[in-house]
Amino acid sequence: MTTRSAIAVDTRTFEGISGVFEVGVLGMGDLPSAHTMPRHLIDVLTALKQERGFTHLSLLTAAERPAETPGVKMVYAVTRRTDHTTLMLSVDLPEESLRVPTIVALWPGALPLEREVYDLFGVVFEGSPNLRRIVLRDDFAGHPLRKGFVMTPGGVDAEDLAWALASHGDDGPAPQPENSDPKRTVPLPYPSVAEQLARPGDPILHSQRQLLHMGPQHPSMHGVLHLWLALEGEMVLASEVTHGYLHRCIEKLAETRSYRACTALVDRADYVSGFHTELALLMGAEELAQIEVPPKAQYLRVLMSELVRLTSHTTWFAACGIDVGAFTPMLFSFRDREAILDFFEEITGGRMMFNYFRPGGVKDDLPAGCADRLHAYLKTLSASIDGYEALLTTNEIFRNRTCGIGVISPQTILDFGVTGPMARASGVDIDLRRDEPYAAYADFDVHVPLGEIGDSFDRYAVRIAEMRESARLAMLALEGMPEGDFVTPGVPRAIKPPAGCAYRRVESPRGELGVYLESDGTAQPWRMKIRSPAFSNLHVTNAVLPGRRISDIIAIVSSVDVVMGEIDR
Amino acid sequence: MSKVRVDEETKVLIAPLQFLMNWARGHSMWPLTFGTACCAIEMMTVGSARYDTERYGIFFRNSPRQADCMIVAGTINLKMAPRIELLYEQMSLPKYVIAMGSCAVSAGPFADGYNVVQGVDQILPVDIYVPGCPPRPEALMNALLMVMERNSAGIPSAAEVFAAEQRAGKAAL
């Protein structure tokens, strides 16, 4: 954790950049922060990225401003990987001019994030090549995360449903930049589906180009993912990810619930690794409310995070096998998943929806004898993982389907904000557990497996290595479990943090999972935003799929490890 | 059952065709793999080694045209609603719908949301409701076995009841 003296050093990073003011006084806790104007935004971010080395765009979101100054506040967070510094930058937009320049030219991965802000807040990004709704239907009226958009109790009524059933509600892959000046539009960072379809096919082969919808109901789409593909024969010319079929209003609903009730909601965001989202949310809330967490609770949080990483990776392993035509791996990996879920049920009471982390600690201690049985089980896990590898690692068909397929360069990883095992498979050495230790990770020596070329097989190999590492860390957490309280006594049920913002990140099985919290001093968050790693990881496929064949799509998308609940929220 | 007999001379089982069809269907229920959210993971679990639904003839299919039963495992929102209707229409009769989990039953924890359909029965006729968030795999297996029992017994599905009511001009969803 950054100390107060370090903040003084960090805020100096802004020195010499014009257009930055109110440095370090935005109530961002221990993160250095500053404020700028829309007209300076591009200059400030360019200077930070190119001169100061802040190459990773961690967060791009918005929040409603207080009622006395109506409008929207844009929030950006950029990270420097060399010393793991994160800066927050905010831009105030008054109600009468909700416009800000797009930063797609700096970070192509900002495009879907900006579309999300446009969708939910109605902020217009000037110069964006594809400014359309991303999670809601194209014909949805209003921008739901504005405070002026009031949810009706009882939700969607019969009239709304009849309207929704009358049409599909999406306008296809045609680029329709809204209110943008064509001269100032930034080019799309990957081939455009509409543009590719408009061109004629190969004159020698007399082939025709066609649009293919893959999903939202497709056995290999890992939930309700939808791809628009421009094809010529079997070649993919362009692809565009469409999602939103699982948008469940989690961020808006969080604004009506107490922090403790929010953990139940965010469990369902990333539903295969609920503990990580719970942890990121509570780390933010605890920072805002200045709540201490006892060491035993920190160890229990590490233990649970690693166990849930194992269940997440086993689920991925099952899907990864099925996608390339191997059903047997699922039978093996779900056997281990079930064994861990039994421990979860014993400890937390739930198999998937835990609601176990609480402000100031965890809900309960480990039951009697559980630690020994868990430790004994984890010792056997290494042999199980050897079994997984025997099924796929040396399987010729699997290797042919994945080796050299979907290679992602370290530069693309950085451009699109890809994190987690996908980034590590491309040789990008990042892991928040080691780089910015949270909970009790500072006590552990986390080994970070890396890939070499960044193809689908490397992503597979990195996750397999991570499973072994997680089992090792979980055993270490059990062995080193300190004595003492599992929760800070006296933390009220409904905490009321003072006004301020917090941005806390954890390393989820998919990468950098952050929760941006804003409090207005009441018991409910003013804004809760989940920085979803799978969201950024998924959108990189738009750049990777073109040039591949149809059968490779599955091998590439399955190696992303998509969880739609977390992407759509 | 009395209509079913074995012909003594030829040793051939003689039964009404409808009975035989129901018997066969009731022992080979093919659900559609239609998972949208968290419940889909528990639906996968049902097909895995510990629960192993294939021993009952329950075998997940990827195409609605080959499926007898749609397990709606997860939240349905306004963007998904027209798609789920389309999938349902592609299934051939007799077809069954299982609403798995609180979201498919009644929108669950997201009931107040601006984008979430208040249960799949607003769109499709539902045969079995499985409460839980998510329901345990045993609960889903119980629902599948109930569908198979109904099928064997020749009890009309919600889809057939709805179609009959529609023909009589009584029902409107």
Chai-1 contact restraints between the chains, C-beta under 6 A:
chainA,res_idxA,chainB,res_idxB,connection_type,confidence,min_distance_angstrom,max_distance_angstrom,comment,restraint_id
A,R137,B,L78,contact,1.0,0.0,6.0,A-B,restraint_1
A,R137,B,K79,contact,1.0,0.0,6.0,A-B,restraint_2
A,P144,B,Y114,contact,1.0,0.0,6.0,A-B,restraint_3
A,M151,B,D112,contact,1.0,0.0,6.0,A-B,restraint_4
A,M151,B,Y114,contact,1.0,0.0,6.0,A-B,restraint_5
A,P153,B,D112,contact,1.0,0.0,6.0,A-B,restraint_6
A,G155,B,A111,contact,1.0,0.0,6.0,A-B,restraint_7
A,G155,B,D112,contact,1.0,0.0,6.0,A-B,restraint_8
A,G155,B,G113,contact,1.0,0.0,6.0,A-B,restraint_9
A,G155,B,V116,contact,1.0,0.0,6.0,A-B,restraint_10
A,G155,B,Q118,contact,1.0,0.0,6.0,A-B,restraint_11
A,V156,B,V117,contact,1.0,0.0,6.0,A-B,restraint_12
A,L161,B,Q122,contact,1.0,0.0,6.0,A-B,restraint_13
A,A164,B,L78,contact,1.0,0.0,6.0,A-B,restraint_14
A,A164,B,A81,contact,1.0,0.0,6.0,A-B,restraint_15
A,L165,B,A81,contact,1.0,0.0,6.0,A-B,restraint_16
A,L165,B,P82,contact,1.0,0.0,6.0,A-B,restraint_17
A,H168,B,P82,contact,1.0,0.0,6.0,A-B,restraint_18
A,P216,B,R83,contact,1.0,0.0,6.0,A-B,restraint_19
A,Q217,B,L87,contact,1.0,0.0,6.0,A-B,restraint_20
A,P219,B,T33,contact,1.0,0.0,6.0,A-B,restraint_21
A,P219,B,N62,contact,1.0,0.0,6.0,A-B,restraint_22
A,V224,B,T36,contact,1.0,0.0,6.0,A-B,restraint_23
A,G244,B,K79,contact,1.0,0.0,6.0,A-B,restraint_24
A,Y245,B,K79,contact,1.0,0.0,6.0,A-B,restraint_25
A,Y245,B,M80,contact,1.0,0.0,6.0,A-B,restraint_26
A,L246,B,T36,contact,1.0,0.0,6.0,A-B,restraint_27
A,L246,B,A37,contact,1.0,0.0,6.0,A-B,restraint_28
A,H247,B,N77,contact,1.0,0.0,6.0,A-B,restraint_29
A,H247,B,N115,contact,1.0,0.0,6.0,A-B,restraint_30
A,R248,B,T75,contact,1.0,0.0,6.0,A-B,restraint_31
A,R248,B,F110,contact,1.0,0.0,6.0,A-B,restraint_32
A,R248,B,V116,contact,1.0,0.0,6.0,A-B,restraint_33
A,C249,B,G113,contact,1.0,0.0,6.0,A-B,restraint_34
A,C249,B,Y114,contact,1.0,0.0,6.0,A-B,restraint_35
A,C249,B,N115,contact,1.0,0.0,6.0,A-B,restraint_36
A,L253,B,G113,contact,1.0,0.0,6.0,A-B,restraint_37
A,R268,B,C38,contact,1.0,0.0,6.0,A-B,restraint_38
A,Y271,B,C38,contact,1.0,0.0,6.0,A-B,restraint_39
A,L331,B,A49,contact,1.0,0.0,6.0,A-B,restraint_40
A,F334,B,S48,contact,1.0,0.0,6.0,A-B,restraint_41
A,R335,B,A49,contact,1.0,0.0,6.0,A-B,restraint_42
A,E338,B,R50,contact,1.0,0.0,6.0,A-B,restraint_43
A,G565,B,A37,contact,1.0,0.0,6.0,A-B,restraint_44
